[in-house]
Amino acid sequence: MKTAVELSCRIERPPETVVRVILDPAKAPLWNSGLERFEVIAGKPGEVGAVGLLHYLESGRRYVLEDTLLIGDPGKRYVSRVRGNGLSATVDTSFTALDCV
């Protein structure tokens, strides 16, 4: 069974600024609920093939998910596969510059 969830948010900053934060493993807990740390185990964040471990703590329960970057279009789009703990998900993150007045 597949379930699709689509979320969007508007961040009034240039895409390159947002991408810098998104790709910084040390900052990942700041924008991921329940995430304690993002541990890079292979490659470099933002480069295809990079692998990281997402260490979560939710409701007193710890678990780890593996995140593998499948597609990296620098500054525009990143697609990763997240697996573990009975979950398998594709996360597609895109960035679009908006004309803000």
LINMOJO-V714858 format. One record per backbone hydrogen bond with DSSP energy under -0.5 kcal/mol. NH is the residue of the N-H (numbers start at 1). CO is the residue of the C=O. E is the energy in kcal/mol with one decimal. If there is no record, write none. Layout:
# LINMOJO-V714858
nh=<NH	NH>
co=<CO	CO>
e=<E	E>
This chain:
# LINMOJO-V714858
nh=<11	12	13	17	18	19	20	21	22	23	24	25	27	28	28	30	31	31	32	33	35	36	37	39	39	40	41	42	47	49	50	51	52	53	54	54	55	55	56	56	57	58	61	63	65	66	67	68	68	69	70	70	71	73	74	76	77	78	79	80	81	82	82	83	84	87	89	91	91	92	93	93	94	95	100>
co=<9	10	11	14	14	15	16	17	18	19	21	23	24	24	25	27	27	28	28	31	32	55	55	37	53	38	51	51	44	69	47	42	67	39	52	65	37	53	54	63	34	61	58	56	54	83	52	66	81	50	68	79	79	77	72	73	73	93	71	91	68	80	89	66	87	84	82	80	89	90	78	91	92	76	98>
e=<-0.6	-0.5	-2.6	-1.2	-1.8	-3.0	-1.7	-1.5	-2.7	-2.5	-1.2	-0.8	-1.5	-0.8	-0.6	-1.8	-0.6	-1.3	-0.8	-0.5	-1.7	-3.3	-1.4	-0.5	-3.0	-0.6	-2.6	-1.7	-2.5	-2.8	-2.2	-2.6	-2.6	-3.1	-0.5	-3.4	-2.8	-0.7	-0.7	-3.0	-2.7	-2.6	-2.0	-1.6	-2.0	-3.4	-3.1	-0.5	-2.5	-2.5	-0.5	-3.0	-1.9	-3.4	-0.7	-3.0	-2.2	-2.6	-2.4	-2.6	-2.6	-0.5	-3.0	-2.5	-2.2	-2.0	-2.8	-3.1	-0.5	-0.6	-3.1	-0.6	-0.5	-2.8	-1.0>
